Structure formats: structure tokens, C-alpha cells
Amino acid sequence: MKEFSPITQPHLSIPHQVAWQSPSNIALVKYWGKYDPQLPANPSVSLTLNQCRTNTSVWCGPRPSAATGTYSFEFLLSGTPKPDFHPKIEGFFHRISSYLPFLTQVHLRIESENTFPHSSGIASSASAMSALALCLWQIARGAEALSDPEFYRQASYLARLGSGSACRSIWGPVVVWGETPGIPQASQEFGWASDRVHPVFADYQDTILLIDQGQKSVSSTVGHQLMVGHPFAEARFKQAHDHLGQMMEVLAQGDLDRFIDLVEREALTLHALMMASNPSFVLMKPATLAVIEKIRAYRKATQNPVCFTLDAGANVHVLYPKSISKTVLQWIQDELVVYCEKESYICDTVGSGSSPING
């Protein structure tokens, strides 16, 4: 990646407002464990989603003379001030301030809205931090920079410093993060979008069953830290490299049987690592396990290539090709929705990544 110099003043005159939408993503090969500064202990690959996204606008204006503290900003989620989020945003600003030192010289009004429940295992930090990074980077670089591919790679770099998986939400449909043999383009510092994607995965379906819409009992940040000294850490990191190489072949060739095998093994490995850590924690719910058993039984009975994956939460992502979406969605409504909290679920599909919001 080209080095990018600190930008001491926003490129655009202030006051100024920009807005971006950025999607969540679901990892197929999971990243679990990290080290400073927000670098992955193992590589990962994800499918970028489409409907599950964060819409963020940032108004940048003069810093009030009465402002105290290093940074002057306000944050609203769905129109409501959320001071509880300020420490995380301040931490992000601190990590990117060497690239955007003007952050200490302005006032920011950040307004975000999610299309899905926050902190329930659908990677809200990935969509939120990538959208915020893109807004700040556009303020710094100017609208003309949006035609430069380097703009997005640098935005991915910045997004990673807010949330590791956020670097994968910039592009779609398949994004790799983390160095690994056989993929020289892959980097620890930003996401890389693969151009070898079989057509079957270009519009793959993801129906997200909202088993539990509440906030997770243990944050992903804490979970990543528990990989330090984990008894299975080294074996897991080696497995992730092996699985990533296999998964990239699968995604290029469209081999759905191998896809199902790898995706489900990765999902269960992630939760096994949580349960084997010290202290251990269990994020799956009884309904999560019931849905997994239902999916496997349905696949065996019908031979339809339907599989599940899980993020760091109780919710289940049901993955399947678009060609069988009508049949599978009817089955989901008939058999699986009953396990969802308030019978809530989200129908999503693979998407192409982030984009500016004009207005």
C-alpha cells in the first residue's frame, strides 16, 4: 500500500457533511485472536452482506472554544445521543489521529443508524467503523479522491483500527484479511477483495435468524484477548491458514459440498474456542443448537445445499444459493422462524461493499 501522509486540515471547507453506507460481513473462515495495533492472529475470509448495514453521516465544523478534552464530538444512534459509545470512538480517534491530526481541531456530529440489531452477533462494529472511517477519510481527501482505488484501501486500513473485521466491509463480495501463503495480495493491515468468485456465490443468500436480539454477554474484544495463552491457539491458527487456502479454491470453483463442510466446521470451531478459553463462555442458546440440527436434517433429507454459520453470538446465518431461495425460505418460515425471538429474521444476500450516500 502507498504510504499516506498525515492530513492536517480537511480537504473540504468546513462546515461540511458527508455520509456513507457500509455493510456488515459474515466470516466464512473466522478471525479469532489479535495483537496490537488491531492485527489478526490468523487470516480470515468473509462474504459481504447487503441489507445489514450502517448508514452514517458526519458533520464537520469548527471546534467550540469552550470544548474540553482532546476530541470534540457528539454521537447519535438512530437519533438518540449515546454517550456510552464515546470511549470506543475516542479510542478509534486516538489510533487514527497520526493520519488525521485535524480531529483535534474540529467538532464532529456523528449520526448512525443500523438496519439490524446492535451487538447481537451480526458484526455491527464492522459496518459502523467502516462507515465512520470512510466519512472521515472523505472529509480529509475530498470527493474527487473517491475515484482513486487507493482511497478505499487506505480507508480499509483506517477502519481496521476501529474494528478489525471492519476492514473487510469496504468491498465485496469476497474479502480476505490477513497474510497467508498463496495469496501475495493479502495483508495484515487492510482487506483485499478477491476477483476469483464463482457466479453461484455472487448472489448467495443469507437468512439471519435472530435467536437473541440482546447485547452479547461477552464482547468480541474480550474473546479475542482470551486467545492469548489459549491451549488450542497454535493449532487453531494453523487450521485457519489451511482452511483459508481450501476456501479460496471452493469460492473460485463453486464446490458447494466442500463449502458446506468448511463453513460449518469453522463456525463450530469458533464457539469451541470460546468454550475452551479461561474463563470460558457460551454464546449459543438452546434454540441455536435446535436450528443447527434442523438444518442438517433438512439438508440430508432434501439434498439442498443449505448450511449454517455463526458469528460471536447466538444468531444463525442460513446460507444457500439463490437458485433454491424460494423453496428454502418457505422451509425457514415453516420450520425455523419459531426459534427466533419474536419470530424475527433478516433476509439478506451477498453485496458489493460500501458506498457514499448522496443527499
C-alpha atoms as one frame of an Amber mdcrd trajectory, in Angstrom:
protein
   0.000   0.000   0.000   1.183   3.503  -0.719   2.124   5.378   2.427  -0.303
   8.163   3.131   0.842  11.346   4.792  -0.945  12.965   7.743  -3.653  15.397
   6.635  -3.543  18.358   8.973  -6.626  20.103   7.610  -9.761  18.690   5.978
  -9.615  18.943   2.197 -13.158  20.285   2.059 -14.154  23.633   3.526 -15.985
  23.473   6.822 -18.657  23.226   7.942 -19.205  20.222   5.724 -21.185  16.978
   5.855 -20.584  13.591   4.240 -22.432  10.278   4.527 -21.663   6.637   3.748
 -23.419   3.310   3.992 -21.333   0.298   4.888 -22.500  -3.300   5.211 -21.754
  -5.938   7.749 -19.939  -9.079   6.675 -20.015 -12.701   7.750 -16.714 -14.519
   8.040 -16.511 -17.966   6.476 -13.041 -18.599   7.875 -13.075 -16.882  11.261
 -10.536 -14.491  12.735 -10.203 -15.064  16.472  -7.299 -13.546  18.327  -5.401
 -10.342  17.622  -2.446  -8.235  18.647  -1.636  -4.525  18.557  -2.342  -2.485
  16.543  -5.519  -4.379  15.613  -3.717  -7.076  13.618  -5.161 -10.577  13.199
  -3.567 -13.648  14.732  -4.886 -15.646  11.778  -6.263 -14.811   8.305  -9.972
 -14.732   7.514 -12.287 -14.529   4.522 -15.814 -13.147   4.514 -18.894 -12.645
   2.408 -20.008  -9.018   2.339 -23.696  -8.584   3.103 -26.143  -6.159   1.530
 -29.170  -5.378   3.733 -27.405  -5.465   7.113 -25.647  -2.129   7.049 -24.900
   1.061   8.932 -25.768   4.448   7.472 -23.510   7.139   8.935 -23.280  10.869
   8.383 -20.556  13.101   9.797 -20.900  16.871  10.082 -17.532  18.563  10.494
 -17.411  22.119  11.789 -15.352  24.493  13.901 -14.289  23.315  17.327 -16.147
  25.288  20.037 -13.883  27.487  22.098 -15.374  26.004  25.276 -14.706  22.405
  24.209 -12.664  20.331  26.625 -10.834  17.098  26.008  -8.717  16.005  23.087
 -11.641  15.473  20.718 -14.889  17.400  20.375 -17.757  15.289  19.043 -21.271
  14.060  19.643 -22.674  10.694  18.652 -26.268   9.738  17.932 -27.580   6.261
  17.177 -30.996   6.248  15.491 -31.416   9.880  16.544 -30.630   9.284  20.232
 -27.438  10.556  21.908 -25.300   7.604  23.027 -22.533   8.774  25.376 -21.759
   5.132  26.230 -20.196   4.829  22.766 -17.847   7.775  23.290 -14.925   5.793
  24.804 -14.800   3.441  21.815 -14.977   6.338  19.349 -12.298   8.233  21.255
 -10.103   5.130  21.168 -10.578   4.948  17.411  -9.743   8.629  17.016  -6.601
   8.163  19.088  -5.419   5.309  16.857  -6.011   7.245  13.615  -5.009  10.723
  14.816  -1.497  10.354  13.378  -3.164  10.143   9.941  -5.917  12.668  10.671
  -4.467  15.133  13.195  -7.197  17.650  12.289  -9.516  15.569  14.504  -8.300
  17.600  17.470  -9.102  20.885  15.693 -12.754  20.392  14.680 -16.130  19.426
  16.091 -17.891  16.356  14.691 -21.537  15.404  14.838 -21.785  11.679  14.039
 -25.194  10.187  13.308 -25.574   6.465  12.658 -28.433   4.109  12.061 -28.312
   0.323  11.750 -30.720  -1.772   9.730 -30.229  -4.664  12.184 -29.943  -5.157
  15.976 -26.756  -3.790  17.518 -24.328  -6.067  19.434 -26.211  -9.284  18.720
 -23.566 -11.102  16.703 -24.069  -9.537  13.257 -20.811  -7.576  13.278 -22.306
  -4.149  13.919 -18.849  -2.830  14.769 -17.648  -3.843  11.291 -20.322  -1.859
   9.481 -20.236   1.063  11.924 -16.472   1.568  11.990 -16.037   1.134   8.253
 -18.771   3.714   7.580 -17.203   6.153  10.039 -13.711   5.633   8.600 -14.985
   6.312   5.086 -16.715   9.518   6.195 -13.598  10.831   7.921 -11.324   9.844
   5.053 -13.570  11.592   2.515 -13.555  14.747   4.663  -9.765  14.544   4.634
  -9.252  13.689   0.979 -12.184  15.331  -0.791 -14.852  13.896  -3.072 -12.522
  13.665  -6.082 -10.490  11.020  -4.240 -13.395   8.542  -4.471 -12.284   7.557
  -7.972  -8.861   6.503  -6.650  -8.635   2.781  -5.685  -6.038   3.764  -3.110
  -8.713   5.771  -1.264 -10.589   2.577  -0.409  -7.508   0.609   0.560  -6.451
   3.392   2.892  -9.983   3.631   4.286  -9.836  -0.122   4.956  -6.561   0.437
   6.797  -8.177   3.109   8.984 -11.341   1.057   9.541  -9.235  -1.822  10.870
  -8.021   0.443  13.663 -11.629   0.845  14.803 -12.680  -2.780  14.463 -10.613
  -5.498  12.842 -13.391  -7.001  10.742 -14.412  -3.511   9.574 -11.578  -3.609
   7.035 -13.486  -6.361   5.197 -16.699  -4.325   4.797 -15.267  -1.845   2.291
 -15.584  -4.244  -0.672 -17.486  -7.333  -1.786 -18.428  -9.993  -2.413 -15.418
 -11.948  -1.032 -12.764 -10.248   1.088  -9.603 -11.661   2.675  -7.862 -10.119
   5.656  -4.525 -11.383   6.939  -1.322 -12.639   5.387  -1.350 -16.261   4.289
   0.687 -18.438   1.904  -0.572 -18.491  -1.673  -2.228 -15.056  -1.597   0.515
 -12.448  -2.016  -2.048  -9.604  -2.163  -3.417 -10.377   1.299  -2.309  -8.059
   4.077  -2.458  -7.813   7.847  -3.288  -4.121   7.508  -6.308  -3.967   5.175
  -8.856  -6.129   3.395  -8.316  -7.475  -0.114 -11.216  -8.289  -2.462 -10.786
 -11.479  -4.454 -11.695 -11.395  -8.147 -11.917 -15.206  -8.369 -15.508 -15.777
  -7.279 -17.751 -18.383  -8.882 -21.104 -16.963 -10.084 -23.032 -19.083  -7.574
 -21.544 -17.007  -4.740 -22.131 -13.612  -6.373 -25.759 -13.594  -5.197 -25.627
 -16.134  -2.359 -28.423 -15.816   0.182 -28.042 -15.295   3.930 -31.156 -15.528
   6.079 -30.200 -14.418   9.569 -32.279 -15.977  12.316 -32.403 -13.588  15.282
 -32.351 -16.134  18.082 -31.330 -13.498  20.625 -31.526  -9.771  19.836 -29.986
  -8.635  23.112 -26.435  -7.465  23.632 -23.890 -10.247  23.920 -22.829 -11.188
  27.463 -19.174 -11.119  26.408 -17.757  -8.711  23.821 -15.706  -9.911  20.876
 -12.831  -7.754  22.141 -12.693  -9.798  25.345 -12.999 -13.009  23.347 -10.036
 -12.118  21.142  -7.901 -11.425  24.208  -8.648 -14.880  25.603  -6.759 -16.431
  22.686  -3.536 -15.287  24.378  -2.280 -18.423  26.096  -5.260 -20.445  24.843
  -4.363 -24.164  24.915  -5.513 -24.643  21.314  -4.307 -21.334  19.871  -1.423
 -22.557  17.724  -3.395 -25.486  16.333  -6.259 -23.141  15.516  -4.047 -20.622
  13.742  -2.574 -23.383  11.571  -6.075 -24.712  10.855  -7.235 -21.243   9.788
  -4.425 -20.923   7.234  -5.256 -24.394   5.871  -8.974 -23.673   5.740  -8.435
 -20.321   4.057  -6.459 -21.912   1.223  -9.174 -24.513   0.740 -11.960 -21.937
   0.966 -10.443 -19.744  -1.733 -10.424 -22.747  -4.083 -14.036 -23.502  -3.184
 -15.166 -19.917  -3.765 -13.458 -19.868  -7.166 -14.747 -23.282  -8.268 -18.262
 -23.242  -6.809 -17.907 -26.564  -4.965 -20.905 -26.380  -2.621 -20.255 -29.666
  -0.803 -16.803 -28.530   0.286 -18.178 -25.067   1.024 -20.731 -26.511   3.443
 -18.139 -28.687   5.180 -15.654 -25.844   5.690 -18.214 -23.221   6.705 -19.849
 -25.366   9.367 -16.523 -26.591  10.777 -15.316 -23.008  11.053 -18.494 -21.893
  12.848 -18.309 -24.681  15.405 -14.566 -24.219  15.896 -15.132 -20.561  16.792
 -17.597 -21.465  19.519 -15.476 -24.381  20.715 -12.589 -21.953  21.224 -14.850
 -19.733  23.336 -15.984 -22.674  25.449 -12.393 -23.878  25.959 -10.952 -20.490
  26.948 -10.254 -19.441  30.531 -12.623 -18.024  31.570 -14.922 -19.862  29.220
 -18.158 -18.547  27.798 -21.081 -19.914  25.805 -22.882 -17.619  23.370 -25.053
 -20.240  21.706 -28.578 -20.663  23.047 -30.668 -23.866  23.123 -32.535 -22.535
  20.081 -29.223 -22.124  18.250 -28.473 -25.824  18.646 -32.029 -26.787  17.691
 -31.740 -24.776  14.452 -28.373 -26.371  13.618 -29.892 -29.833  13.999 -32.885
 -28.831  11.847 -30.616 -27.521   9.072 -28.522 -30.691   8.971 -31.617 -32.893
   8.928 -33.194 -30.829   6.142 -30.023 -30.981   4.048 -29.815 -34.755   4.436
 -33.481 -35.255   3.572 -33.641 -32.910   0.563 -30.025 -32.767  -0.689 -30.466
 -28.992  -0.898 -27.098 -27.263  -0.277 -28.116 -25.324   2.818 -25.664 -24.699
   5.637 -25.201 -22.565   8.717 -22.562 -20.295  10.124 -22.355 -18.359  13.368
 -20.624 -15.190  14.376 -19.713 -14.486  18.006 -23.325 -14.707  19.141 -26.438
 -16.860  19.251 -27.893 -15.910  15.881 -27.713 -18.316  12.958 -26.821 -17.354
   9.398 -28.509 -19.758   6.972 -26.564 -19.787   3.698 -27.862 -21.131   0.387
 -27.781 -20.429  -3.385 -30.288 -18.033  -4.889 -31.489 -20.759  -7.266 -33.261
 -22.555  -4.397 -34.183 -19.455  -2.394 -37.955 -19.775  -2.810 -38.031 -23.350
  -1.524 -35.567 -22.763   1.307 -37.173 -19.538   2.505 -40.556 -21.259   2.704
 -38.974 -24.021   4.788 -37.313 -21.429   7.040 -40.657 -19.705   7.586 -42.393
 -23.020   8.280 -39.765 -24.678  10.471 -37.140 -22.264  11.808 -38.753 -18.888
  12.464 -40.432 -20.325  15.560 -36.975 -20.436  17.198 -36.372 -16.721  16.631
 -37.005 -14.060  19.241 -40.377 -12.520  18.340 -40.138 -14.600  15.125 -37.670
 -12.034  13.754 -35.295 -12.758  10.897 -33.489 -10.859   8.152 -33.322 -11.892
   4.513 -30.005 -10.766   3.138 -27.802 -11.500   0.182 -24.184 -11.051  -0.790
 -23.355  -7.420  -1.598 -20.689  -5.301  -3.219 -19.471  -3.224  -0.275 -19.630
   0.362   0.930 -20.852   3.384  -0.999 -21.342   7.117  -0.442 -24.816   8.396
   0.342 -25.736  11.364  -1.791 -28.056  13.972  -0.451
